[in-house]
Amino acid sequence: MTIADVKKSAEQKMQKSLEALKVDLSKIRSGRAHTGLLDHVTVDYYGTQTPINQVANVTLVDARTIGVVPWEKKMANAIEKAIRESDLGLNPMSVGESIRVPMPALTEERRRDLLKVVKHEAETVRVAMRNVRRDANAHLKELLKSKEVSEDDERRGQDDIQKLTDRYIAEIDKVLQVKEAELMAV
C-alpha cells in the first residue's frame, strides 16, 4: 500500500459519507414537496412490501402537492393507506384514479425540531470524516514503521489527509446551511 492508496481510500470513504448525508437530509421534509419523500414508503403488492415508486408514477403536481398515479386501479386504496400510515404525517386524498398528497405547512416548533435533527445528522458525518482521517493517519504511521516511506513523505501524507478532511467538512457545512435555509423558509 502506498501513500496515494491511503489518500484515495480516505477520499472515497469521505465522499460516500457526504453522499449518505445528502440522501438522509433529502428525506427530512421542509414545507415543499419532492418525490423522494415517498421513496421509503412501501405498499402491500400481492403479499410483498414494494416501494410506491415501483407500483405507481410519483410526480409533483405543484410546489406543495405530490401526485401518485397507480399503474393498477385497485392499488389506489392500498397506496393511500400506506402513505397515511407512514411516519411522514401526510394525509393523502383520492381524486378519481390518482392520489394527491398535500404537504402540510410546518409550524415554527416543528421547524426547530427538524433543525436539531439536521444538525445532529451533519455532526454524525463530521465524526465519520474524522474517523476516516484517524484511520488514514494510522495507515501512514504503519507505512513509516515498516520503512516503506520516509518521515517527510509520511508528514506530507498527513498534511494532505488533513486538507482533504477540511475540504469535506467545509462541504458538509455548505450542505447543512442549504438545508437550514430550506427548513426556515416560510
MDAnalysis code that builds the backbone (N, CA, C; Angstrom):
import MDAnalysis as mda
import numpy as np

u = mda.Universe.empty(558, n_residues=186, atom_resindex=np.repeat(np.arange(186), 3), trajectory=True)
u.add_TopologyAttr("name", ["N", "CA", "C"] * 186)
u.add_TopologyAttr("resid", np.arange(1, 187))
u.add_TopologyAttr("resname", ["MET", "THR", "ILE", "ALA", "ASP", "VAL", "LYS", "LYS", "SER", "ALA", "GLU", "GLN", "LYS", "MET", "GLN", "LYS", "SER", "LEU", "GLU", "ALA", "LEU", "LYS", "VAL", "ASP", "LEU", "SER", "LYS", "ILE", "ARG", "SER", "GLY", "ARG", "ALA", "HIS", "THR", "GLY", "LEU", "LEU", "ASP", "HIS", "VAL", "THR", "VAL", "ASP", "TYR", "TYR", "GLY", "THR", "GLN", "THR", "PRO", "ILE", "ASN", "GLN", "VAL", "ALA", "ASN", "VAL", "THR", "LEU", "VAL", "ASP", "ALA", "ARG", "THR", "ILE", "GLY", "VAL", "VAL", "PRO", "TRP", "GLU", "LYS", "LYS", "MET", "ALA", "ASN", "ALA", "ILE", "GLU", "LYS", "ALA", "ILE", "ARG", "GLU", "SER", "ASP", "LEU", "GLY", "LEU", "ASN", "PRO", "MET", "SER", "VAL", "GLY", "GLU", "SER", "ILE", "ARG", "VAL", "PRO", "MET", "PRO", "ALA", "LEU", "THR", "GLU", "GLU", "ARG", "ARG", "ARG", "ASP", "LEU", "LEU", "LYS", "VAL", "VAL", "LYS", "HIS", "GLU", "ALA", "GLU", "THR", "VAL", "ARG", "VAL", "ALA", "MET", "ARG", "ASN", "VAL", "ARG", "ARG", "ASP", "ALA", "ASN", "ALA", "HIS", "LEU", "LYS", "GLU", "LEU", "LEU", "LYS", "SER", "LYS", "GLU", "VAL", "SER", "GLU", "ASP", "ASP", "GLU", "ARG", "ARG", "GLY", "GLN", "ASP", "ASP", "ILE", "GLN", "LYS", "LEU", "THR", "ASP", "ARG", "TYR", "ILE", "ALA", "GLU", "ILE", "ASP", "LYS", "VAL", "LEU", "GLN", "VAL", "LYS", "GLU", "ALA", "GLU", "LEU", "MET", "ALA", "VAL"])
u.atoms.positions = np.array([
    [0.847, -1.188, 0.000],
    [0.000, 0.000, 0.000],
    [0.889, 1.247, 0.000],
    [0.516, 2.225, -0.812],
    [1.302, 3.460, -0.894],
    [0.525, 4.612, -0.272],
    [1.188, 5.739, -0.154],
    [0.537, 6.935, 0.392],
    [-0.629, 7.337, -0.511],
    [-0.449, 7.229, -1.824],
    [-1.521, 7.567, -2.768],
    [-2.738, 6.674, -2.538],
    [-2.501, 5.374, -2.261],
    [-3.611, 4.448, -1.994],
    [-4.371, 4.869, -0.729],
    [-3.630, 5.237, 0.299],
    [-4.247, 5.657, 1.563],
    [-5.112, 6.893, 1.328],
    [-4.565, 7.875, 0.577],
    [-5.314, 9.103, 0.289],
    [-6.568, 8.795, -0.530],
    [-6.415, 7.953, -1.546],
    [-7.537, 7.622, -2.419],
    [-8.646, 6.924, -1.622],
    [-8.255, 5.985, -0.785],
    [-9.220, 5.255, 0.043],
    [-9.953, 6.218, 0.984],
    [-9.193, 7.125, 1.616],
    [-9.794, 8.090, 2.544],
    [-10.779, 8.994, 1.806],
    [-10.381, 9.443, 0.608],
    [-11.263, 10.337, -0.139],
    [-12.544, 9.627, -0.553],
    [-12.436, 8.370, -0.958],
    [-13.631, 7.607, -1.342],
    [-14.585, 7.454, -0.156],
    [-14.030, 7.151, 1.012],
    [-14.874, 6.989, 2.200],
    [-15.553, 8.300, 2.576],
    [-14.799, 9.408, 2.472],
    [-15.368, 10.711, 2.803],
    [-16.476, 11.080, 1.813],
    [-16.256, 10.775, 0.534],
    [-17.258, 11.071, -0.488],
    [-18.534, 10.285, -0.228],
    [-18.380, 9.008, 0.136],
    [-19.555, 8.175, 0.438],
    [-20.321, 8.736, 1.634],
    [-19.597, 9.184, 2.655],
    [-20.255, 9.755, 3.841],
    [-21.030, 11.009, 3.469],
    [-20.426, 11.850, 2.619],
    [-21.088, 13.082, 2.196],
    [-22.353, 12.762, 1.391],
    [-22.266, 11.780, 0.488],
    [-23.434, 11.390, -0.303],
    [-24.539, 10.843, 0.612],
    [-24.150, 10.053, 1.599],
    [-25.134, 9.497, 2.540],
    [-25.837, 10.629, 3.294],
    [-25.077, 11.661, 3.675],
    [-25.677, 12.805, 4.363],
    [-26.695, 13.489, 3.459],
    [-26.336, 13.693, 2.198],
    [-27.256, 14.357, 1.270],
    [-28.548, 13.559, 1.126],
    [-28.426, 12.237, 1.036],
    [-29.616, 11.378, 0.916],
    [-30.459, 11.483, 2.190],
    [-29.800, 11.411, 3.357],
    [-30.538, 11.496, 4.617],
    [-31.255, 12.839, 4.755],
    [-30.572, 13.916, 4.381],
    [-31.188, 15.236, 4.518],
    [-32.335, 15.423, 3.529],
    [-32.262, 14.760, 2.373],
    [-33.346, 14.915, 1.404],
    [-34.637, 14.294, 1.925],
    [-34.512, 13.347, 2.854],
    [-35.706, 12.708, 3.415],
    [-36.362, 13.572, 4.488],
    [-35.606, 14.508, 5.034],
    [-36.180, 15.399, 6.048],
    [-36.947, 16.470, 5.315],
    [-38.215, 16.558, 5.623],
    [-39.084, 17.361, 4.786],
    [-39.167, 18.804, 5.255],
    [-39.125, 19.676, 4.276],
    [-39.402, 21.077, 4.546],
    [-40.852, 21.276, 4.125],
    [-41.311, 22.466, 3.997],
    [-42.698, 22.689, 3.606],
    [-42.951, 22.345, 2.150],
    [-41.869, 22.198, 1.364],
    [-42.033, 21.949, -0.073],
    [-42.104, 20.461, -0.363],
    [-42.813, 20.133, -1.417],
    [-42.968, 18.734, -1.816],
    [-41.800, 18.318, -2.712],
    [-41.390, 17.065, -2.593],
    [-40.477, 16.466, -3.573],
    [-40.743, 14.969, -3.605],
    [-40.593, 14.381, -4.779],
    [-40.996, 12.988, -4.985],
    [-40.189, 12.015, -4.132],
    [-38.961, 12.362, -3.782],
    [-38.117, 11.481, -2.972],
    [-38.674, 11.237, -1.583],
    [-39.629, 12.049, -1.186],
    [-40.234, 11.935, 0.138],
    [-40.919, 10.588, 0.338],
    [-41.475, 10.036, -0.729],
    [-42.220, 8.778, -0.625],
    [-41.358, 7.552, -0.932],
    [-40.059, 7.747, -1.175],
    [-39.187, 6.635, -1.583],
    [-39.174, 5.474, -0.596],
    [-39.197, 5.767, 0.686],
    [-39.094, 4.670, 1.661],
    [-40.457, 4.133, 2.126],
    [-41.545, 4.666, 1.561],
    [-42.879, 4.158, 1.895],
    [-43.161, 2.931, 1.030],
    [-43.544, 1.827, 1.693],
    [-43.833, 0.598, 0.946],
    [-45.321, 0.270, 1.034],
    [-45.795, -0.437, 0.011],
    [-47.199, -0.811, -0.074],
    [-47.276, -2.329, -0.271],
    [-48.344, -2.939, 0.263],
    [-48.523, -4.383, 0.126],
    [-48.983, -4.679, -1.303],
    [-48.093, -5.222, -2.117],
    [-48.386, -5.520, -3.511],
    [-48.403, -7.032, -3.693],
    [-49.575, -7.620, -3.662],
    [-49.750, -9.072, -3.760],
    [-48.882, -9.811, -2.738],
    [-48.928, -9.348, -1.501],
    [-48.221, -10.022, -0.414],
    [-46.766, -9.621, -0.249],
    [-46.250, -8.731, -1.088],
    [-44.854, -8.299, -0.997],
    [-44.813, -6.807, -0.712],
    [-43.993, -6.402, 0.267],
    [-43.826, -4.974, 0.544],
    [-42.970, -4.369, -0.574],
    [-43.562, -3.439, -1.328],
    [-42.923, -2.871, -2.505],
    [-42.923, -1.347, -2.391],
    [-41.802, -0.680, -2.749],
    [-41.792, 0.793, -2.724],
    [-42.861, 1.367, -3.652],
    [-43.458, 2.473, -3.241],
    [-44.542, 3.082, -4.016],
    [-44.110, 3.398, -5.442],
    [-42.843, 3.854, -5.611],
    [-42.409, 4.232, -6.960],
    [-42.269, 3.031, -7.898],
    [-42.484, 1.793, -7.381],
    [-42.461, 0.609, -8.240],
    [-43.867, 0.111, -8.586],
    [-44.890, 0.764, -8.029],
    [-46.274, 0.377, -8.352],
    [-47.094, 1.570, -8.852],
    [-46.455, 2.754, -8.936],
    [-47.183, 3.948, -9.356],
    [-46.214, 5.009, -9.867],
    [-46.747, 5.954, -10.646],
    [-45.964, 7.127, -11.043],
    [-46.085, 8.157, -9.931],
    [-44.938, 8.660, -9.462],
    [-44.927, 9.678, -8.421],
    [-44.416, 10.960, -9.060],
    [-45.246, 12.003, -9.067],
    [-44.882, 13.267, -9.715],
    [-45.212, 14.446, -8.810],
    [-44.698, 15.612, -9.173],
    [-45.052, 16.835, -8.461],
    [-46.201, 17.505, -9.195],
    [-47.282, 17.775, -8.474],
    [-48.407, 18.492, -9.063],
    [-48.098, 19.986, -9.014],
    [-47.636, 20.448, -7.849],
    [-47.165, 21.825, -7.677],
    [-46.176, 21.821, -6.511],
    [-45.752, 22.995, -6.056],
    [-44.702, 23.077, -5.036],
    [-45.089, 22.425, -3.705],
    [-46.382, 22.303, -3.445],
    [-46.812, 21.752, -2.166],
    [-47.637, 20.470, -2.292],
    [-47.673, 19.860, -3.468],
    [-48.503, 18.669, -3.666],
    [-47.777, 17.615, -4.499],
    [-47.817, 16.370, -4.018],
    [-47.264, 15.241, -4.760],
    [-48.435, 14.477, -5.369],
    [-48.304, 14.069, -6.611],
    [-49.334, 13.271, -7.270],
    [-48.859, 11.835, -7.410],
    [-49.727, 10.881, -7.087],
    [-49.402, 9.456, -7.214],
    [-50.486, 8.825, -8.091],
    [-50.050, 8.234, -9.227],
    [-50.998, 7.573, -10.131],
    [-50.631, 6.093, -10.188],
    [-51.461, 5.229, -9.542],
    [-51.170, 3.794, -9.535],
    [-51.248, 3.207, -10.941],
    [-50.403, 2.217, -11.220],
    [-50.441, 1.538, -12.517],
    [-51.639, 0.596, -12.590],
    [-52.079, 0.105, -11.437],
    [-53.277, -0.735, -11.383],
    [-54.304, 0.002, -10.521],
    [-55.505, 0.170, -11.046],
    [-56.537, 0.951, -10.340],
    [-56.814, 0.416, -8.941],
    [-56.796, -0.913, -8.785],
    [-57.154, -1.493, -7.483],
    [-56.076, -1.249, -6.411],
    [-54.918, -0.727, -6.793],
    [-53.850, -0.444, -5.825],
    [-54.035, 0.905, -5.129],
    [-54.928, 1.742, -5.634],
    [-55.092, 3.105, -5.106],
    [-55.347, 3.120, -3.599],
    [-56.280, 2.285, -3.127],
    [-56.602, 2.276, -1.690],
    [-55.406, 1.833, -0.854],
    [-54.684, 0.809, -1.321],
    [-53.524, 0.318, -0.573],
    [-52.430, 1.374, -0.507],
    [-52.220, 2.096, -1.610],
    [-51.195, 3.152, -1.646],
    [-51.591, 4.284, -0.709],
    [-52.855, 4.691, -0.779],
    [-53.341, 5.768, 0.085],
    [-53.150, 5.401, 1.557],
    [-53.501, 4.155, 1.905],
    [-53.358, 3.672, 3.285],
    [-51.882, 3.664, 3.706],
    [-50.986, 3.207, 2.824],
    [-49.553, 3.137, 3.146],
    [-48.994, 4.529, 3.422],
    [-49.394, 5.516, 2.618],
    [-48.902, 6.890, 2.816],
    [-49.435, 7.440, 4.138],
    [-50.726, 7.204, 4.397],
    [-51.335, 7.722, 5.632],
    [-50.674, 7.111, 6.867],
    [-50.348, 5.814, 6.805],
    [-49.777, 5.126, 7.970],
    [-48.266, 5.285, 8.095],
    [-47.626, 5.917, 7.110],
    [-46.176, 6.134, 7.202],
    [-45.898, 7.165, 8.293],
    [-44.635, 7.300, 8.656],
    [-44.257, 8.236, 9.727],
    [-44.089, 9.674, 9.222],
    [-44.586, 9.961, 8.017],
    [-44.370, 11.285, 7.421],
    [-45.413, 12.317, 7.835],
    [-46.514, 11.864, 8.436],
    [-47.553, 12.803, 8.860],
    [-48.301, 13.418, 7.683],
    [-48.486, 12.640, 6.618],
    [-49.177, 13.140, 5.424],
    [-50.596, 12.600, 5.379],
    [-51.485, 13.356, 4.716],
    [-52.886, 12.951, 4.609],
    [-53.286, 12.928, 3.130],
    [-53.111, 11.778, 2.447],
    [-53.421, 11.696, 1.013],
    [-54.933, 11.702, 0.755],
    [-55.307, 12.163, -0.454],
    [-56.716, 12.189, -0.848],
    [-56.836, 11.583, -2.233],
    [-57.829, 10.711, -2.404],
    [-58.082, 10.133, -3.732],
    [-58.850, 11.134, -4.578],
    [-58.390, 11.308, -5.817],
    [-59.070, 12.174, -6.770],
    [-59.206, 11.358, -8.051],
    [-60.353, 10.719, -8.222],
    [-60.530, 9.842, -9.376],
    [-59.578, 8.652, -9.251],
    [-58.746, 8.442, -10.269],
    [-57.805, 7.312, -10.252],
    [-56.465, 7.684, -9.636],
    [-56.270, 8.967, -9.361],
    [-54.973, 9.384, -8.796],
    [-55.115, 9.762, -7.325],
    [-53.965, 9.917, -6.683],
    [-53.932, 10.282, -5.267],
    [-53.126, 11.566, -5.152],
    [-53.685, 12.540, -4.451],
    [-52.966, 13.805, -4.207],
    [-52.488, 13.798, -2.760],
    [-51.225, 14.181, -2.581],
    [-50.642, 14.217, -1.238],
    [-50.196, 15.648, -0.950],
    [-51.052, 16.453, -0.289],
    [-50.659, 17.838, 0.023],
    [-49.662, 17.872, 1.188],
    [-48.733, 18.791, 1.116],
    [-47.750, 18.974, 2.191],
    [-48.317, 19.938, 3.220],
    [-48.462, 19.499, 4.459],
    [-48.940, 20.446, 5.481],
    [-47.852, 21.484, 5.783],
    [-48.297, 22.685, 6.126],
    [-47.331, 23.736, 6.475],
    [-46.641, 23.360, 7.787],
    [-45.372, 23.704, 7.884],
    [-44.614, 23.391, 9.104],
    [-44.799, 24.491, 10.142],
    [-44.977, 24.094, 11.383],
    [-45.047, 25.080, 12.464],
    [-43.628, 25.475, 12.846],
    [-43.492, 26.591, 13.523],
    [-42.180, 27.070, 13.954],
    [-41.487, 26.034, 14.847],
    [-42.261, 25.452, 15.749],
    [-41.707, 24.460, 16.672],
    [-41.195, 23.231, 15.921],
    [-41.975, 22.778, 14.931],
    [-41.578, 21.614, 14.130],
    [-40.313, 21.924, 13.325],
    [-40.216, 23.152, 12.807],
    [-39.008, 23.560, 12.075],
    [-37.772, 23.472, 12.976],
    [-37.923, 23.944, 14.203],
    [-36.786, 23.912, 15.137],
    [-36.391, 22.464, 15.461],
    [-37.389, 21.601, 15.638],
    [-37.097, 20.184, 15.886],
    [-36.353, 19.576, 14.708],
    [-36.822, 19.874, 13.483],
    [-36.163, 19.344, 12.286],
    [-34.736, 19.887, 12.164],
    [-34.539, 21.151, 12.566],
    [-33.205, 21.751, 12.532],
    [-32.250, 20.990, 13.450],
    [-32.735, 20.595, 14.632],
    [-31.903, 19.814, 15.553],
    [-31.516, 18.481, 14.918],
    [-32.472, 17.850, 14.255],
    [-32.208, 16.561, 13.596],
    [-31.148, 16.746, 12.507],
    [-31.311, 17.794, 11.701],
    [-30.384, 18.069, 10.606],
    [-28.967, 18.307, 11.149],
    [-28.873, 19.110, 12.205],
    [-27.546, 19.398, 12.790],
    [-26.922, 18.130, 13.356],
    [-27.733, 17.276, 13.966],
    [-27.226, 16.019, 14.512],
    [-26.695, 15.123, 13.392],
    [-27.441, 15.037, 12.288],
    [-27.001, 14.233, 11.127],
    [-25.651, 14.739, 10.620],
    [-25.530, 16.061, 10.495],
    [-24.284, 16.653, 9.997],
    [-23.128, 16.355, 10.948],
    [-23.377, 16.456, 12.242],
    [-22.317, 16.186, 13.224],
    [-21.886, 14.724, 13.160],
    [-22.830, 13.826, 12.966],
    [-22.508, 12.400, 12.846],
    [-21.567, 12.166, 11.667],
    [-21.833, 12.840, 10.554],
    [-20.976, 12.673, 9.371],
    [-19.606, 13.326, 9.606],
    [-19.585, 14.454, 10.320],
    [-18.278, 15.067, 10.649],
    [-17.421, 14.092, 11.461],
    [-18.042, 13.431, 12.430],
    [-17.324, 12.438, 13.245],
    [-16.811, 11.313, 12.352],
    [-17.638, 10.870, 11.406],
    [-17.211, 9.816, 10.475],
    [-15.995, 10.279, 9.674],
    [-16.002, 11.537, 9.236],
    [-14.852, 12.085, 8.484],
    [-13.587, 12.055, 9.346],
    [-13.735, 12.450, 10.606],
    [-12.560, 12.459, 11.493],
    [-12.054, 11.035, 11.737],
    [-12.983, 10.076, 11.789],
    [-12.561, 8.674, 11.953],
    [-11.801, 8.186, 10.725],
    [-12.238, 8.593, 9.546],
    [-11.530, 8.231, 8.317],
    [-10.120, 8.835, 8.354],
    [-10.035, 10.105, 8.800],
    [-8.718, 10.752, 8.903],
    [-7.821, 9.989, 9.872],
    [-8.386, 9.609, 11.022],
    [-7.607, 8.871, 12.018],
    [-7.085, 7.555, 11.432],
    [-7.958, 6.817, 10.754],
    [-7.557, 5.537, 10.159],
    [-6.480, 5.737, 9.098],
    [-6.634, 6.765, 8.268],
    [-5.650, 7.036, 7.213],
    [-4.294, 7.384, 7.836],
    [-4.320, 8.196, 8.885],
    [-3.060, 8.554, 9.555],
    [-2.417, 7.323, 10.193],
    [-3.231, 6.419, 10.716],
    [-2.701, 5.176, 11.296],
    [-2.019, 4.333, 10.212],
    [-2.628, 4.266, 9.024],
    [-2.015, 3.542, 7.905],
    [-0.669, 4.169, 7.533],
    [-0.637, 5.506, 7.522],
    [0.617, 6.194, 7.181],
    [1.700, 5.875, 8.214],
    [1.324, 5.850, 9.492],
    [2.289, 5.511, 10.546],
    [2.803, 4.079, 10.374],
    [1.901, 3.159, 9.977],
    [2.331, 1.773, 9.730],
    [3.329, 1.711, 8.583],
    [3.055, 2.494, 7.533],
    [3.986, 2.524, 6.386],
    [5.351, 3.054, 6.828],
    [5.339, 4.060, 7.709],
    [6.591, 4.625, 8.219],
    [7.314, 3.589, 9.086],
    [6.543, 2.918, 9.945],
    [7.119, 1.924, 10.851],
    [7.755, 0.774, 10.073],
    [7.108, 0.363, 8.978],
    [7.668, -0.735, 8.177],
    [8.693, -0.226, 7.151],
    [9.067, 1.041, 7.283],
    [10.095, 1.688, 6.464],
    [9.767, 1.687, 4.964],
    [8.476, 1.718, 4.623],
    [8.078, 1.795, 3.219],
    [8.064, 3.238, 2.720],
    [7.978, 4.201, 3.655],
    [8.009, 5.622, 3.291],
    [8.922, 6.363, 4.268],
    [9.386, 7.545, 3.829],
    [10.243, 8.348, 4.707],
    [9.376, 9.174, 5.658],
    [10.003, 9.753, 6.693],
    [9.254, 10.589, 7.637],
    [8.644, 11.795, 6.936],
    [9.421, 12.396, 6.003],
    [8.912, 13.565, 5.280],
    [7.669, 13.202, 4.455],
    [7.730, 12.051, 3.765],
    [6.583, 11.618, 2.959],
    [5.373, 11.359, 3.847],
    [5.620, 10.733, 5.008],
    [4.528, 10.448, 5.930],
    [3.895, 11.750, 6.425],
    [4.733, 12.739, 6.763],
    [4.217, 14.032, 7.241],
    [3.435, 14.739, 6.131],
    [3.963, 14.705, 4.904],
    [3.244, 15.310, 3.771],
    [1.898, 14.594, 3.559],
    [1.906, 13.273, 3.684],
    [0.676, 12.495, 3.548],
    [-0.346, 12.903, 4.603],
    [0.120, 13.077, 5.839],
    [-0.796, 13.501, 6.907],
    [-1.363, 14.892, 6.617],
    [-0.510, 15.787, 6.102],
    [-0.980, 17.137, 5.754],
    [-2.050, 17.065, 4.658],
    [-1.795, 16.212, 3.660],
    [-2.767, 16.065, 2.569],
    [-4.088, 15.510, 3.090],
    [-4.016, 14.515, 3.982],
    [-5.228, 13.929, 4.573],
    [-5.984, 15.006, 5.362],
    [-5.247, 15.850, 6.087],
    [-5.890, 16.916, 6.861],
    [-6.588, 17.905, 5.925],
    [-5.926, 18.262, 4.818],
    [-6.542, 19.185, 3.851],
    [-7.809, 18.569, 3.264],
    [-7.741, 17.272, 2.979],
    [-8.892, 16.546, 2.450],
    [-10.045, 16.581, 3.461],
    [-9.711, 16.317, 4.718],
    [-10.715, 16.329, 5.786],
    [-11.342, 17.718, 5.896],
    [-10.511, 18.750, 5.882],
    [-11.021, 20.125, 5.982],
    [-11.968, 20.446, 4.825],
    [-11.580, 19.989, 3.624],
    [-12.409, 20.254, 2.437],
    [-13.779, 19.593, 2.563],
    [-13.790, 18.342, 3.008],
    [-15.074, 17.640, 3.123],
    [-15.918, 18.183, 4.276],
    [-15.293, 18.597, 5.352],
    [-16.066, 19.179, 6.463],
    [-16.681, 20.513, 6.020],
    [-15.935, 21.282, 5.210],
    [-16.492, 22.528, 4.663],
    [-17.687, 22.212, 3.753],
    [-17.576, 21.122, 2.998],
    [-18.672, 20.687, 2.119],
    [-19.903, 20.317, 2.955],
    [-19.687, 19.609, 4.072],
    [-20.790, 19.255, 4.983],
    [-21.463, 20.529, 5.489],
    [-20.641, 21.520, 5.863],
    [-21.195, 22.774, 6.369],
    [-22.051, 23.473, 5.315],
    [-21.613, 23.415, 4.044],
    [-22.392, 24.030, 2.952],
    [-23.743, 23.317, 2.808],
    [-23.712, 21.997, 2.791],
    [-24.946, 21.210, 2.657],
    [-25.874, 21.528, 3.826],
    [-25.311, 21.626, 5.024],
    [-26.087, 21.941, 6.224],
    [-26.732, 23.327, 6.112],
    [-25.965, 24.314, 5.644],
    [-26.503, 25.676, 5.507],
    [-27.676, 25.711, 4.534],
    [-27.539, 25.003, 3.408],
    [-28.614, 24.969, 2.414],
    [-29.874, 24.359, 3.026],
    [-29.704, 23.249, 3.760],
    [-30.861, 22.571, 4.357],
    [-31.497, 23.442, 5.439],
    [-30.667, 24.121, 6.241],
    [-31.211, 25.006, 7.277],
    [-32.027, 26.123, 6.649],
    [-31.486, 26.723, 5.583],
    [-32.211, 27.806, 4.904],
    [-33.540, 27.291, 4.338],
    [-33.498, 26.071, 3.775],
    [-34.709, 25.469, 3.211],
    [-35.753, 25.231, 4.306],
    [-35.305, 24.757, 5.466],
    [-36.240, 24.481, 6.562],
    [-36.842, 25.765, 7.141],
    [-36.035, 26.811, 7.211],
    [-36.522, 28.026, 7.858],
    [-37.289, 28.931, 6.899],
    [-37.235, 28.648, 5.577],
    [-38.009, 29.451, 4.618],
    [-39.488, 29.196, 4.846],
    [-40.240, 30.259, 4.904],
    [-41.680, 30.112, 5.176],
    [-42.446, 30.062, 3.875],
])
